[in-house]
Amino acid sequence: MSIIQDFLRYNRQTMLPEIGDEGQGKLKKARVLVIGAGGLGCPILQYIATAGVGTIGIVDFDIIEIHNLHRQILYNEDQVGLPKTTTAKAMVEKLNPLIEVIAFDEKLTLDNASRIISQFDIVIDGSDNFSTRYLVNDTCVALGKTLVYGSILGFEGQLAVFNHQGSKNLRDLFPEPPNPKDAPNCSFNGVLGTLPGMIGTMMAHETLKLIIGLPNLRNELVLFKTLDWSFTKLKF
C-alpha cells in the first residue's frame, strides 16, 4: 500500500529523470530540521513536506500573533495564541500524513542546540536574529551538518548553503555577527508578505536538491532584489 501511496502522491516529480524512484527514496530517508516556524519556515515546511522528506523537525518557542498572518501562511486567525511548533506540526501532517513531524517547542540555546541538531542530516535556518544564526552555524560545523541559510529584509533576500561536504560556513563569509543595534529585522523594518514566501521556497528547493544529490550552491551567496528582479551570485 505504501508503494502505491508514494507513487500516487509523488509521481509528478519522480517523472523527472534527475529524481526518479531513487531520488524519492532519498527524500523519504532524509531527516531535516527547520529552525523557526515563521515567515521563512512556513513555506519551507510546506514544500519539503509535500515533496516527501521523511522526517521533519520544527524548532520554535513563539506563539501565533495576528501580525504574523500576512506572511506566515500555515496559520489562520483561529490559531492566534497557539504555539507555532505544535500548530505547524498539525498543519504539515495534514498536508502529508506519510511523513513524521517532530516539534521542539523550545528556544534554541547553547544548552540544547547539539542535542536537537544532532538528530538530523540537514538544518534549514529560518530564524530572524543573528545570535540564533551563529549558534546554528557553529553547532552545524561542530557536528558536521549541512546548513541551508536564508535571510530577508524589506524587498531583498539572501540564500546560501554552508558546511556541505567541506564547503565554507557562515563565519567564512561574516566572521562575527553585527552589533544588535545595527542588525535590523522585519519586526522593526517591515517586509512584504510575498518575500519570505519566495526566499523560503528557494531554501526548500535547495534543500531538496541537496538531499537528492543535484548541483547545489557551494561557497556562493545569492542576493535577490525583488524590486528590479535582479540576482547576484557572490563567491566567497
C-alpha positions in Angstrom: 0.0 0.0 0.0 2.8 2.4 0.9 4.4 2.0 -2.6 1.1 2.8 -4.2 0.5 5.8 -2.0 4.0 7.1 -2.7 3.5 6.7 -6.5 0.2 8.5 -6.5 1.5 11.3 -4.3 4.9 11.9 -5.8 4.8 10.7 -9.4 4.9 14.2 -10.9 8.4 14.7 -9.5 9.6 11.1 -9.9 8.9 11.5 -13.6 12.0 13.8 -13.7 15.0 11.7 -14.7 17.1 13.6 -12.2 14.9 12.4 -9.4 13.1 9.1 -10.2 12.4 6.4 -7.6 16.0 6.6 -6.3 15.7 10.3 -5.5 12.3 9.9 -3.9 13.8 7.2 -1.7 16.5 9.6 -0.6 13.8 12.2 0.3 11.9 9.6 2.3 15.0 8.7 4.3 16.1 12.3 4.9 15.9 14.0 8.3 15.6 17.8 8.0 15.4 20.3 10.9 13.7 23.7 10.3 14.8 26.4 12.7 11.9 28.8 13.0 8.2 28.3 12.0 7.7 31.9 10.9 7.8 33.8 7.6 10.6 31.6 6.1 9.7 28.5 8.0 6.1 28.2 6.8 6.8 27.8 3.0 9.9 25.7 3.8 7.8 23.3 5.8 5.0 23.1 3.3 7.3 22.3 0.3 9.7 19.9 2.0 6.7 18.1 3.5 4.7 17.8 0.3 7.9 16.7 -1.6 8.2 13.7 0.8 11.0 14.5 3.2 10.5 11.6 5.6 11.3 13.2 9.0 11.0 16.9 9.7 11.8 18.7 12.9 10.5 22.1 13.8 12.1 24.4 16.4 10.3 27.5 17.7 9.2 28.9 21.0 6.9 31.6 19.8 3.1 31.8 19.7 1.0 32.8 16.7 0.1 36.5 16.7 -2.3 38.4 14.4 0.5 40.4 12.7 2.1 37.1 11.6 -0.7 36.1 9.4 0.1 38.3 6.3 3.2 36.2 5.7 3.1 33.0 7.9 0.8 31.2 5.7 0.5 27.9 7.6 -1.7 29.7 10.2 -5.1 31.3 10.4 -6.9 33.7 12.7 -8.5 30.9 14.8 -5.0 29.8 15.8 -3.8 33.1 17.2 -2.3 32.5 20.7 -1.3 28.9 20.0 2.3 27.6 19.9 3.8 27.8 16.4 5.5 24.4 16.7 2.6 22.2 17.6 0.3 24.1 15.2 2.8 23.8 12.4 3.2 20.1 13.1 -0.5 19.5 12.9 -0.9 21.6 9.7 2.1 19.8 8.0 0.8 16.4 9.0 -2.5 17.3 7.2 -0.5 18.2 4.1 1.3 14.9 4.1 0.3 12.1 6.5 3.0 9.8 5.2 5.8 11.7 6.9 7.0 12.1 10.5 7.0 15.6 12.1 8.8 16.3 15.4 8.0 19.5 17.3 10.6 21.1 19.6 8.6 23.8 21.5 11.7 25.5 23.0 14.1 28.2 22.3 17.3 27.1 20.6 20.2 27.7 23.1 23.8 26.6 23.8 22.4 24.0 26.2 20.0 22.2 23.7 21.4 23.0 20.2 23.7 20.0 19.9 21.0 17.7 21.3 18.4 18.8 18.8 20.6 19.3 15.7 22.4 16.0 16.1 19.2 14.2 15.3 19.0 15.5 11.7 21.0 15.4 8.4 20.3 18.9 7.1 19.4 22.0 9.0 17.4 24.9 7.4 17.8 28.2 9.3 14.7 30.3 9.0 15.5 32.3 12.2 15.2 36.1 12.4 18.1 37.1 14.6 21.9 36.9 14.3 22.5 35.2 17.7 20.5 32.2 16.6 22.0 32.1 13.1 25.5 32.0 14.5 24.6 29.4 17.1 23.0 27.2 14.4 26.1 27.7 12.2 28.6 26.9 14.9 26.7 23.8 16.0 26.4 22.6 12.5 30.1 23.0 12.0 30.9 21.1 15.2 28.5 18.3 14.3 29.4 18.2 10.6 25.8 19.1 9.5 24.8 20.8 6.2 23.2 24.2 6.7 20.8 25.9 4.3 20.8 29.6 5.1 18.4 32.3 4.1 17.5 35.8 5.3 15.1 38.6 4.3 14.8 42.4 4.7 12.5 44.8 3.0 12.3 43.7 -0.6 15.6 41.7 -0.6 16.6 38.2 0.3 19.8 36.0 0.6 20.4 32.3 0.1 23.5 30.1 0.7 24.5 26.6 1.6 27.1 26.2 4.4 29.3 23.4 5.7 28.3 20.9 3.0 30.9 18.3 2.2 33.8 20.5 3.2 32.4 23.8 1.9 32.7 27.1 3.9 30.4 28.2 6.7 28.8 31.5 7.8 31.9 32.7 9.7 34.0 32.4 6.5 31.6 34.9 4.9 30.8 37.0 8.0 33.3 36.2 10.8 31.3 37.9 13.5 27.7 38.9 14.0 26.9 42.6 13.7 26.1 44.8 16.7 22.5 44.1 17.6 21.7 47.8 17.3 22.9 47.7 13.6 21.0 44.5 12.8 17.5 45.3 11.5 14.8 42.7 11.2 11.2 42.7 9.9 9.8 43.2 13.3 11.1 46.8 13.2 11.5 47.4 9.5 8.7 45.5 7.8 8.5 43.1 5.0 6.1 42.4 2.1 4.4 39.1 2.8 5.4 37.5 -0.5 9.1 37.9 0.0 9.6 35.3 2.7 7.4 33.0 0.5 9.8 33.4 -2.3 13.0 33.0 -0.3 11.6 30.2 1.8 10.6 28.3 -1.3 14.1 28.8 -2.7 15.5 27.4 0.6 13.2 24.4 0.3 14.2 23.9 -3.3 17.9 23.9 -2.5 17.3 21.5 0.4 15.6 19.0 -1.9 18.4 19.3 -4.4 21.0 18.6 -1.6 19.1 15.5 -0.5 18.7 14.1 -4.0 22.3 14.9 -4.9 21.7 17.6 -7.6 24.0 20.5 -8.2 23.9 23.0 -5.3 25.3 26.3 -4.2 28.9 25.9 -3.0 30.7 28.8 -1.4 28.2 31.2 -3.1 25.8 33.7 -1.7 22.7 34.6 -3.8 21.4 38.1 -3.4 17.8 38.5 -4.7 16.4 42.0 -5.1 12.7 41.8 -5.9 12.1 45.5 -6.8 14.0 45.0 -10.0 14.2 41.2 -10.1 18.0 41.1 -10.0 20.0 38.2 -8.9 23.6 38.5 -7.9 25.7 35.5 -7.0 28.8 36.2 -4.9 31.6 33.7 -4.4 33.4 33.6 -1.1 
